[in-house]
Amino acid sequence: MYVYVWLAVFVLSIIVEAATAGLTSIWFAGGAFVAFLLALFGIGPVWQVIAFVAISLLLLVFTRPLARKYVNRRAEKTNVLDSIIGRTAVVTEEINNILATGKVTVDGMPWTARSAVAEEVIPVGTEVTIVSLTGVKCIVRK
């Protein structure tokens, strides 16, 4: 009976992993496989559960950092914060923190901008680097 339970857990873990592809359940598949082998050899259900938990945790602790390093390395950043910081923009309206004015254009999109240097005025046409975002304002530096 336990052989079928562990086989089902193993198969379900593999199906969930294939569906999500996010390293969510592969660790449990490893633990279920070991518990399945123990059940095949007639080892008691308590030891099967202990093996399942121990192997799953060991796999999670020791292989997850490696897996995260190599899986989805080329994932494209979709968060505006991730994709815009460090980019170059062109000043389209003079940036003056004292007067609370300034705009830049990044990839054809206008953004309100402020200088990272408090009293610096940045003229129109200057290329600047976006160093951070505060709300919907780009904080830029010459």
LOVO-848571 format. One record per residue: residue number from 1; x, y, z of N, C-alpha, C, CB in turn; residue in one letter. Coordinates in steps of 0.1 Angstrom, whole numbers, always signed. Each point is the difference from the previous one (the first is absolute). Last residue first. Glycine has a CB too. Example, Ala and Ser with C-alpha at 12.3 -4.5 7.8 and 13.67 -1.06 7.14 Angstrom:
2
{kolgu 2; {+128; -22; +71}; {+9; +11; +0}; {-8; +11; +8}; {+12; -6; -22}; "s"} {kolgu 1; {-9; -51; +21}; {-9; +12; +0}; {+9; +12; +0}; {-19; -12; +12}; "a"} 
***
This chain:
142
{kolgu 142; {+243; +634; -137}; {+7; +3; -12}; {+10; -11; -4}; {-3; +24; +4}; "k"} {kolgu 141; {-40; -36; +25}; {+13; +6; +2}; {+6; +3; -14}; {+3; -12; +23}; "r"} {kolgu 140; {-56; +1; +2}; {+10; -1; -11}; {+13; +7; +5}; {-17; -1; -18}; "v"} {kolgu 139; {-35; -21; +31}; {+11; +8; +7}; {+12; -3; -9}; {-9; -2; +24}; "i"} {kolgu 138; {-46; -1; -34}; {+14; -5; -2}; {+9; +9; +7}; {-6; -10; -23}; "c"} {kolgu 137; {-48; +0; +34}; {+11; +10; -4}; {+13; -7; -1}; {-12; +18; +11}; "k"} {kolgu 136; {-32; -35; +5}; {+1; +0; -15}; {+10; +11; -5}; {-24; -7; -1}; "v"} {kolgu 135; {+31; -14; +48}; {-14; +1; -5}; {+1; -1; -15}; {-7; +14; +19}; "g"} {kolgu 134; {+50; -11; -10}; {-7; +4; +12}; {-14; +2; -4}; {+20; +10; +12}; "t"} {kolgu 133; {+28; -34; -32}; {-14; +4; -2}; {-6; +3; +14}; {-2; -13; -22}; "l"} {kolgu 132; {+56; +12; +1}; {-10; -6; +8}; {-14; +6; -4}; {+16; -3; +19}; "s"} {kolgu 131; {+25; +12; -43}; {+6; -7; +11}; {-10; -6; +9}; {+19; +16; -1}; "v"} {kolgu 130; {-11; +1; -53}; {-10; -2; +10}; {+6; -8; +12}; {-19; +1; -18}; "i"} {kolgu 129; {+44; +33; -18}; {-2; -14; +4}; {-10; -1; +11}; {+24; -5; -6}; "t"} {kolgu 128; {-16; +43; -37}; {+1; -3; +14}; {-1; -15; +3}; {-9; +23; +6}; "v"} {kolgu 127; {+17; +19; -46}; {-2; -15; +2}; {+3; -2; +15}; {+6; -6; -24}; "e"} {kolgu 126; {-24; +53; +0}; {+11; -7; +7}; {-4; -15; +2}; {+6; +21; +12}; "t"} {kolgu 125; {-35; +13; -31}; {+9; -6; -9}; {+11; -7; +6}; {-5; +18; -15}; "g"} {kolgu 124; {-18; +21; +42}; {-6; -8; -10}; {+10; -5; -10}; {-21; +13; +2}; "v"} {kolgu 123; {+39; +0; +48}; {-7; +6; -12}; {-6; -10; -9}; {+16; +19; +2}; "p"} {kolgu 122; {-7; -18; +53}; {+5; -8; -12}; {-8; +5; -12}; {+6; -20; +14}; "i"} {kolgu 121; {+10; +35; +39}; {-10; +3; -10}; {+6; -7; -13}; {-8; +22; +10}; "v"} {kolgu 120; {+15; -28; +47}; {+5; -1; -14}; {-11; +3; -10}; {+18; -16; +7}; "e"} {kolgu 119; {-17; +11; +43}; {-2; +13; -6}; {+5; +1; -14}; {+3; +9; +23}; "e"} {kolgu 118; {-5; -53; +2}; {-10; +9; +5}; {-2; +13; -8}; {+4; -10; +22}; "a"} {kolgu 117; {+13; -37; -41}; {+7; +11; +7}; {-10; +11; +3}; {+23; -6; -12}; "v"} {kolgu 116; {-38; -29; -12}; {+5; -7; +12}; {+8; +10; +8}; {+0; -22; -12}; "a"} {kolgu 115; {-41; +37; -22}; {+14; -3; +1}; {+4; -6; +13}; {+4; +19; -15}; "s"} {kolgu 114; {-52; -24; -12}; {+7; +8; +10}; {+14; -4; +0}; {-20; +3; +14}; "r"} {kolgu 113; {-28; -11; -48}; {+14; -2; +5}; {+5; +10; +10}; {+5; -11; -22}; "a"} {kolgu 112; {-49; -15; -8}; {+3; +12; +8}; {+14; -4; +6}; {-25; +6; +5}; "t"} {kolgu 111; {+11; -27; -52}; {+0; -2; +15}; {+3; +13; +6}; {+8; -24; -2}; "w"} {kolgu 110; {-23; +1; -50}; {+4; +11; +8}; {-1; -4; +15}; {-8; +16; -17}; "p"} {kolgu 109; {+19; -47; -28}; {-9; +3; +11}; {+4; +11; +9}; {-6; -24; -1}; "m"} {kolgu 108; {+32; +4; -37}; {-12; +8; -5}; {-11; +2; +11}; {+5; -10; -22}; "g"} {kolgu 107; {+37; -11; +33}; {-7; -8; -10}; {-13; +6; -5}; {+10; -20; +11}; "d"} {kolgu 106; {+5; +49; +25}; {+7; -13; -1}; {-8; -9; -9}; {+9; +2; +24}; "v"} {kolgu 105; {-4; +54; -8}; {-6; -10; -8}; {+8; -13; -1}; {-11; +18; -14}; "t"} {kolgu 104; {+1; +26; +51}; {+9; -7; -8}; {-8; -10; -9}; {+19; +2; +17}; "v"} {kolgu 103; {-26; +46; +16}; {-5; -12; -6}; {+12; -6; -9}; {-24; +10; -1}; "k"} {kolgu 102; {+11; +33; +41}; {+9; -9; -7}; {-7; -13; -5}; {+18; +8; +15}; "g"} {kolgu 101; {-24; +32; +28}; {-2; -2; -14}; {+10; -11; -6}; {-9; +24; -2}; "t"} {kolgu 100; {+3; +1; +47}; {-8; -13; -1}; {-4; -1; -15}; {-8; +1; +23}; "a"} {kolgu 99; {+37; +33; -1}; {-12; +4; -7}; {-10; -12; -2}; {+12; +19; -11}; "l"} {kolgu 98; {+30; -27; +31}; {-5; +11; +8}; {-14; +4; -6}; {+23; +8; +6}; "i"} {kolgu 97; {+4; -41; -28}; {-7; -5; +12}; {-7; +11; +8}; {+17; -18; +1}; "n"} {kolgu 96; {-6; +13; -54}; {+3; +9; +11}; {-7; -4; +12}; {+4; +19; -16}; "n"} {kolgu 95; {+6; -32; -39}; {-2; -6; +13}; {+5; +10; +11}; {+2; -24; -10}; "i"} {kolgu 94; {-23; +30; -43}; {+11; +3; +10}; {-3; -6; +13}; {+5; +21; -12}; "e"} {kolgu 93; {-24; -44; -30}; {-4; +12; +7}; {+10; +2; +11}; {-25; -3; -5}; "e"} {kolgu 92; {+33; -32; -24}; {-9; +7; -9}; {-6; +12; +6}; {-6; -21; -10}; "t"} {kolgu 91; {+50; -16; +15}; {-8; +10; +7}; {-8; +7; -10}; {+17; +3; +18}; "v"} {kolgu 90; {+0; -54; -21}; {+3; +13; -6}; {-9; +10; +7}; {+7; -9; -22}; "v"} {kolgu 89; {+16; -42; +37}; {-12; +7; -4}; {+4; +14; -5}; {-14; -12; +17}; "a"} {kolgu 88; {+34; -42; -3}; {+3; +14; -4}; {-13; +6; -5}; {+24; -5; -6}; "t"} {kolgu 87; {-18; -36; +44}; {-2; +3; -14}; {+4; +15; -3}; {-18; -18; -2}; "r"} {kolgu 86; {+17; -5; +45}; {+12; -2; -7}; {-1; +4; -14}; {+6; -18; +15}; "g"} {kolgu 85; {-50; +4; +7}; {+11; +5; +8}; {+13; -3; -8}; {-13; -3; +22}; "i"} {kolgu 84; {-30; -13; -37}; {+3; +13; -4}; {+13; +6; +8}; {-24; +3; -5}; "i"} {kolgu 83; {+3; -48; +9}; {+4; +2; -14}; {+5; +14; -3}; {-16; -18; -6}; "s"} {kolgu 82; {+0; +2; +50}; {+11; -8; -4}; {+5; +4; -14}; {-8; -19; +14}; "d"} {kolgu 81; {-31; +40; +3}; {+12; +3; +8}; {+12; -7; -4}; {-16; +4; +19}; "l"} {kolgu 80; {-25; -15; -40}; {+5; +13; -4}; {+13; +4; +7}; {-23; +7; -7}; "v"} {kolgu 79; {+9; -58; +1}; {-3; +10; +9}; {+7; +13; -5}; {-2; -16; +19}; "n"} {kolgu 78; {+9; -26; -40}; {-13; +6; -4}; {-4; +12; +9}; {-6; -22; -10}; "t"} {kolgu 77; {+52; -9; -8}; {-6; +8; +11}; {-12; +7; -5}; {+23; +3; +11}; "k"} {kolgu 76; {-3; -51; -29}; {-1; +15; -3}; {-7; +7; +11}; {+0; -5; -24}; "e"} {kolgu 75; {+30; -42; +25}; {-14; +6; +1}; {+1; +15; -2}; {-7; -19; +16}; "a"} {kolgu 74; {+42; -16; -17}; {-2; +9; -11}; {-14; +6; +1}; {+16; -12; -14}; "r"} {kolgu 73; {+0; -21; +45}; {+10; +10; +0}; {-3; +11; -10}; {+16; -17; +7}; "r"} {kolgu 72; {-40; -25; +9}; {-6; +13; -3}; {+10; +11; +1}; {-21; -8; +9}; "n"} {kolgu 71; {+41; -33; +11}; {-14; -1; -6}; {-5; +15; -1}; {-5; -24; +9}; "v"} {kolgu 70; {+47; +15; +13}; {+1; -4; -14}; {-13; -1; -8}; {+19; -13; +7}; "y"} {kolgu 69; {-14; +26; +40}; {+11; +7; -6}; {+0; -3; -15}; {+13; -1; +21}; "k"} {kolgu 68; {-43; -21; +8}; {-4; +14; -2}; {+10; +8; -8}; {-13; -1; +21}; "r"} {kolgu 67; {+24; -44; -7}; {-11; +1; -11}; {-4; +14; -3}; {-8; -23; +8}; "a"} {kolgu 66; {+38; +16; +28}; {+6; -3; -13}; {-10; +1; -12}; {+17; -15; +12}; "l"} {kolgu 65; {-33; +20; +33}; {+9; +11; -4}; {+7; -2; -14}; {+4; +5; +25}; "p"} {kolgu 64; {-31; -41; -8}; {-8; +12; -4}; {+9; +12; -3}; {-18; -8; +14}; "r"} {kolgu 63; {+33; -36; +4}; {+0; +2; -14}; {-7; +13; -5}; {+1; -25; -2}; "t"} {kolgu 62; {+5; +11; +49}; {+13; -1; -6}; {-1; +2; -15}; {+7; -15; +17}; "f"} {kolgu 61; {-46; +17; +12}; {+10; +8; +6}; {+13; +1; -8}; {-9; -6; +22}; "v"} {kolgu 60; {-28; -22; -36}; {-4; +14; +0}; {+12; +9; +5}; {-24; -7; +4}; "l"} {kolgu 59; {+28; -40; -1}; {+1; +5; -14}; {-3; +15; -1}; {-7; -23; -8}; "l"} {kolgu 58; {+2; +3; +50}; {+15; +0; -4}; {+1; +5; -15}; {+5; -19; +16}; "l"} {kolgu 57; {-49; +13; +2}; {+7; +12; +6}; {+15; +1; -5}; {-16; -2; +20}; "l"} {kolgu 56; {-9; -36; -34}; {-6; +12; -6}; {+7; +12; +5}; {-22; -11; -2}; "s"} {kolgu 55; {+34; -30; +21}; {+5; +1; -13}; {-5; +13; -7}; {+2; -25; -2}; "i"} {kolgu 54; {-20; +15; +45}; {+15; +2; +1}; {+6; +3; -14}; {+1; -14; +21}; "a"} {kolgu 53; {-47; +1; -17}; {+2; +14; +5}; {+15; +3; +0}; {-20; -2; +14}; "v"} {kolgu 52; {+8; -42; -28}; {-6; +10; -9}; {+3; +14; +5}; {-18; -16; -5}; "f"} {kolgu 51; {+30; -19; +33}; {+9; +1; -12}; {-5; +10; -9}; {+6; -24; +2}; "a"} {kolgu 50; {-33; +14; +35}; {+12; +7; +4}; {+10; +2; -12}; {-3; -10; +23}; "i"} {kolgu 49; {-36; -15; -31}; {-3; +15; +2}; {+12; +7; +5}; {-23; -6; +6}; "v"} {kolgu 48; {+28; -40; -10}; {-3; +6; -13}; {-3; +15; +1}; {-9; -22; -8}; "q"} {kolgu 47; {+14; -4; +47}; {+13; +3; -6}; {-2; +6; -14}; {+10; -19; +13}; "w"} {kolgu 46; {-49; +6; +9}; {+6; +11; +7}; {+14; +3; -6}; {-12; -8; +21}; "v"} {kolgu 45; {-12; -29; -38}; {-5; +13; -5}; {+6; +12; +8}; {-21; -11; -7}; "p"} {kolgu 44; {+48; -37; +1}; {-12; +5; +6}; {-4; +15; -4}; {+6; -15; +19}; "g"} {kolgu 43; {+21; -21; -51}; {+4; +8; +12}; {-13; +7; +5}; {+24; +4; -8}; "i"} {kolgu 42; {-18; -34; -32}; {-7; -4; +12}; {+3; +8; +13}; {-1; -22; -11}; "g"} {kolgu 41; {+16; +26; -37}; {+8; -9; +7}; {-7; -4; +14}; {+21; +9; -11}; "f"} {kolgu 40; {-41; +23; -18}; {+2; -12; -9}; {+7; -11; +8}; {+1; +14; -20}; "l"} {kolgu 39; {-6; +29; +39}; {-13; -8; +1}; {+2; -13; -8}; {-13; +22; +2}; "a"} {kolgu 38; {+49; +8; -4}; {-1; -6; +14}; {-13; -8; +1}; {+13; +19; +10}; "l"} {kolgu 37; {-7; +6; -49}; {+9; -11; +0}; {+0; -7; +14}; {+15; +12; -16}; "l"} {kolgu 36; {-41; +26; +11}; {-6; -10; -8}; {+10; -12; +0}; {-11; +17; -15}; "f"} {kolgu 35; {+25; +22; +36}; {-10; -7; +8}; {-7; -11; -8}; {-4; +21; +12}; "a"} {kolgu 34; {+35; +5; -35}; {+7; -7; +10}; {-10; -8; +9}; {+19; +17; +0}; "v"} {kolgu 33; {-37; +12; -32}; {+7; -11; -7}; {+7; -9; +10}; {+3; +14; -20}; "f"} {kolgu 32; {-23; +26; +35}; {-10; -10; -3}; {+6; -12; -6}; {-17; +18; -3}; "a"} {kolgu 31; {+45; +19; +10}; {-4; -6; +13}; {-10; -11; -2}; {+5; +22; +11}; "g"} {kolgu 30; {+6; +4; -49}; {+12; -8; +4}; {-3; -7; +13}; {+15; +16; -11}; "g"} {kolgu 29; {-47; +13; -5}; {+0; -12; -9}; {+12; -8; +5}; {-10; +13; -19}; "a"} {kolgu 28; {+5; +28; +39}; {-9; -10; +6}; {-1; -13; -9}; {-14; +19; +10}; "f"} {kolgu 27; {+39; +18; -24}; {+6; -5; +12}; {-8; -11; +6}; {+10; +23; +4}; "w"} {kolgu 26; {-25; +3; -41}; {+9; -11; -4}; {+7; -6; +12}; {+4; +12; -21}; "i"} {kolgu 25; {-38; +26; +17}; {-3; -13; +6}; {+10; -11; -3}; {-23; +6; -1}; "s"} {kolgu 24; {+26; +41; -13}; {-9; +1; +12}; {-1; -14; +7}; {-12; +19; -11}; "t"} {kolgu 23; {+36; +5; -30}; {+7; -7; +11}; {-8; +1; +12}; {+22; +5; -10}; "l"} {kolgu 22; {-38; +10; -33}; {+6; +9; +9}; {+7; -5; +12}; {-18; +15; -8}; "g"} {kolgu 21; {-12; -33; -30}; {+14; +3; -4}; {+6; +10; +8}; {-6; -6; -23}; "a"} {kolgu 20; {-41; -14; +21}; {+4; +13; +5}; {+14; +4; -5}; {-14; -4; +20}; "t"} {kolgu 19; {-7; -38; -32}; {-10; +10; -3}; {+5; +14; +4}; {-18; -17; +3}; "a"} {kolgu 18; {+44; -22; +6}; {-1; +3; -15}; {-9; +11; -3}; {+5; -24; -4}; "a"} {kolgu 17; {-2; +10; +49}; {+12; +7; -5}; {+0; +3; -14}; {+12; -12; +18}; "e"} {kolgu 16; {-48; -12; +0}; {+0; +14; +5}; {+12; +7; -5}; {-13; -7; +20}; "v"} {kolgu 15; {+12; -39; -29}; {-10; +7; -8}; {-1; +15; +4}; {-13; -21; -3}; "i"} {kolgu 14; {+41; -8; +28}; {+5; +2; -13}; {-9; +8; -9}; {+13; -21; +2}; "i"} {kolgu 13; {-28; +9; +40}; {+10; +10; +2}; {+7; +3; -14}; {+4; -9; +23}; "s"} {kolgu 12; {-37; -26; -21}; {-6; +13; +2}; {+11; +11; +1}; {-20; -11; +11}; "l"} {kolgu 11; {+35; -33; -13}; {-6; +4; -13}; {-6; +14; +1}; {-4; -25; -6}; "v"} {kolgu 10; {+20; +6; +47}; {+11; +2; -10}; {-5; +5; -13}; {+13; -18; +11}; "f"} {kolgu 9; {-44; +4; +21}; {+7; +13; +4}; {+11; +4; -9}; {-6; -5; +24}; "v"} {kolgu 8; {-15; -37; -32}; {-9; +11; -3}; {+6; +14; +4}; {-19; -16; +3}; "a"} {kolgu 7; {+42; -23; +9}; {+1; +1; -14}; {-9; +12; -5}; {+5; -25; -2}; "l"} {kolgu 6; {-6; +13; +47}; {+12; +7; -3}; {+2; +2; -15}; {+10; -9; +21}; "w"} {kolgu 5; {-48; -16; -6}; {+0; +14; +5}; {+12; +8; -4}; {-14; -9; +19}; "v"} {kolgu 4; {+12; -37; -29}; {-8; +8; -9}; {-1; +14; +5}; {-13; -21; -6}; "y"} {kolgu 3; {+36; -9; +33}; {+8; +1; -13}; {-8; +9; -9}; {+10; -23; +3}; "v"} {kolgu 2; {-29; +9; +38}; {+8; +12; +1}; {+8; +2; -13}; {+2; -3; +25}; "y"} {kolgu 1; {-29; -36; -22}; {-8; +12; +0}; {+9; +13; +0}; {-18; -13; +12}; "m"} 
***
